[in-house]
Amino acid sequence: MRLYCHPASTCSRRVLLTANHLEIKLDLVLVDLFKGAQNAPEFLQLNPNHQVPVLEHDGFVLWESYAIMQYLADLTKKQEIYPSSVMARADINRWLFWCGQHLMPAASVLNWENSMKSLAGKGAADPIEVARGEQMMIEAATVLDAHLASREWICNAGLSLADFAIAAPLADQLRAQFPITDLQHLQGWLKRVSELPAWKNAEIMAS
């Protein structure tokens, strides 16, 4: 099973966290985003969206990190992070979709402006974009913080794909200057996730 990925990719990170937790061995293939490898014709045959990660398994090619997480869980017997209960899956899926719709747009703006932009040689952060990203991040993170006020993990089923999916972009909080350090419930939950073996053993994590 092969995963095309990059060390700076939040989406690669959430897949690796999932694979580590499930003890699935992946052969990692670096796609050098800073050199434009995601635009190469051979990569576009795998994912026409120019993005990592991409999973290859027995001739099956799958892109979109949340779909890959679900696929890996479904391949694993007796796993508990994506249970078979319809209600439990709906709860987890709800937070996966929330992550993609609300958290990731904010994280992507701040990660680009405050971190990746300079690494890519694209100049200084745009203060207007930073302000926009901070406002989106505050709105999304406040929702998550309130939700975590009385629970250990995001979903009722316990530790799940939702925790890995949402923790992945928040691993960049210091480097990308996310305005969330004063959200105690969120920070307590993120600390719990970061203490999991899957996090500590991840091969692609934030610096």
N, C-alpha and C positions, 0 to 999 in steps of 0.2 A: 504494500500500500504506500503510495507516494504522495507527498504534500509539497506543492509549490508555494513558497512563502518568502517572507523577508523579516529580519529582526525588528524593524521599526513598525511593522504592521500590527495594529490592534486586532484586526480580524484574524490574522494568523495566530496571534496570542491566544484568543479564546478557543480556537480549535486545538491548539497544543495543550492547553489546560485540560480540556475534555479528554483528549487522547491519553494524557498522563494519568488522569484519574481512573480511566477505564483500563489502563495498562495495555494500550494498543501501541505497537511499535510502528512508527512512520519513518519512511525514508524521505529525508528533507532535501528539497531541491531549491537552492537560492535563486530567487528572481531579483536581480539588482535593480530596484526601483529608481535609484539615483542615476543609473546609467541608461534608463529607458528600456530595460529588458521586457517590461510589461507591454511595450508597443511592438515588439518583434513579431513578425508574421507567424513564427512557430508557436509563440505563446498565445497569440490571438486565435489559433486553432483550438486551444484549450478553453480560453475565456475571452470572448469578443468584447468584454467590458473593461479590459486593460487592468484587471485587479487581481490581487492575491487575497486569500488562498484559493488554490484549486486542488482537489483530491482526485487521484487516479486509482481505481481499484478494479482489477480484473477486466480492464477495457471500458469500465464505466467512468465517465468524467463528470465531476460535480463541483460547481462553484456556488458561492454565497456561504459565508461562514456559519450562519445559523442552521442552514440546511445540512452542512457537513457535520455539525455537532449532533444533530438529530440522527443522521445516518449512522455515525459511529456508535451512538447509544443503542440504536436499534440492532446493530450487529452484535452487541454484547449481551450475553445471557446473564440474568440475575443482577443487572445493574439497577440502581435506585435513583439516579439523577434525572431520568426521564421515564417515569413510571407509566404503566399501561392504562391506568384509570383515565377515562375520558375527561373527568373534571380536573384531575391533577395536570394532565397535559394541556388543557385549556388555560389553566392558571399560569403554567410555565410559558406557553406560547404567547399569552397576553404580555408578559414581561419581555420576551424576546422581541416582539413587535414594538413595544414601548421603547426599548433600547434603540432599535433601528430608526424609529420615527422622532424621538425626542432627545435622547442622550447623545447619540452618535453625531448628529449634525453639529451640536455644540462642541463636543470633544474634537471633532475634525477641524473646525475653524481654529480653535485655540492651539491644538497640536501643530497645525501648519504654521500659523502666524508666530507663535512663541518658541517653536523648536525646529520643525522640519524645514521651514523656509530658509533659514540661514544655512543649514546643513546642505541644502540643495543649491546654495549660491544664488538665491532669488531675492536677496536684499533684506531690509529690515521689516519688522512687523508693521502692519497697517493699523493705526490706532482705532479707526472706525470699525474695522473688522474685529479687532480684539474686543471692543465694547459690545459689539453684536454677539460675539461668541460667549462673552461673560454673562450677558443677560439671559441667553438661552440656557447656559449651564446652570445658573442660579435657579431658574424656573424648574428645570428637570430635576436637579439634585435635591431641591426642597421637597418635591413630591416623594422622592425615594427616601429621604431622611425621615419624613413623617411616617411613611409606611413601615420603616424599620424600628420605630420607637418601641414597639412591644413584641418584637420577634427576633429570632436568631438568624434566620435565613429569609430570603425574599418570598419564597412560596410556602404554602402550608405543608407540602409534601416533604419539606426539609431541604437539605443541600441539593441543588438542581442545576440544570443547564443555565437557568436564569442567573444564578450567582456568578458562574464563570463568564457568561456573556457580558454582564454589566461590569464586573470587576476588571475585565481586560482593558477597557479604555481608561478607567480610573487609576490604573497603575502608572499612568503618565501625569498624574496630578501635579507633581512638583516641577517636572521638566517643562510641562506645558502651561504651568501657572493657572490651574483651575481654581476658581474662587470658592472652594468647598472645605477648606481646612477646619472651619468652625462648626461644621455639621457633625455633631457628636455621634448620633446614631449611625449615620453613614460611615463615619470613620471607624467606629467600633466593629461594624460588619466587615468593612474592607480589611481590617486587621485580622479578623477571624479567617477570611478567605486566604490572606497572604501567609497564614500559618499552616495551611493545608499542604500535605506532601506534593500534591499535583502542582501547586504554585512553586514550591521550592525546587522541584525537579524539572521545571519547564526549561526548554532549551532556547526559547525565544521570549524574553521578558524586557520590560522597560529598563532603561539605565537611570 
